[in-house]
Amino acid sequence: MICREPSLTPADKTERSFGYRQLLGSVCCGVDLVVVGAADAQHFAGSRWHVMGDVAREGRVLFVAG
């Protein structure tokens, strides 16, 4: 989940991760949920070592708000 804010505090990430996971409900497979601010996602998208690099290369957009 890439949030609109440029950056999120660790507390914000934890709170939102919990809330988004509850919204997903029961799923029949494993789900990796990554919550990050927009600027942070863009910064790490080119990285070979950060999970956002994997997300940028292999992830799928499930929903775009707004």
URRA-V522299 format. One record per pair of residues at least 12 apart in sequence whose C-alpha atoms are under 8 Angstrom apart, sorted by sequence separation. I is the first residue (numbers start at 1). GAP is how many residues later the second one is. D is the distance in whole Angstrom. If there is no record, write none. Layout:
# URRA-V522299
i=I gap=GAP d=D
i=I gap=GAP d=D
This chain:
# URRA-V522299
i=21 gap=12 d=8
i=17 gap=16 d=7
i=17 gap=17 d=7
i=17 gap=18 d=6
i=16 gap=19 d=7
i=13 gap=22 d=6
i=13 gap=23 d=7
i=8 gap=28 d=6
i=7 gap=29 d=7
i=8 gap=29 d=5
i=7 gap=30 d=4
i=6 gap=31 d=5
i=7 gap=31 d=7
i=1 gap=32 d=7
i=2 gap=32 d=8
i=3 gap=32 d=7
i=5 gap=32 d=5
i=6 gap=32 d=5
i=7 gap=32 d=6
i=1 gap=33 d=6
i=2 gap=33 d=6
i=3 gap=33 d=6
i=4 gap=33 d=6
i=5 gap=33 d=6
i=6 gap=33 d=4
i=7 gap=33 d=6
i=1 gap=34 d=5
i=2 gap=34 d=5
i=3 gap=34 d=5
i=4 gap=34 d=6
i=5 gap=34 d=8
i=6 gap=34 d=6
i=1 gap=35 d=6
i=2 gap=35 d=6
i=3 gap=35 d=6
i=2 gap=36 d=6
i=2 gap=39 d=7
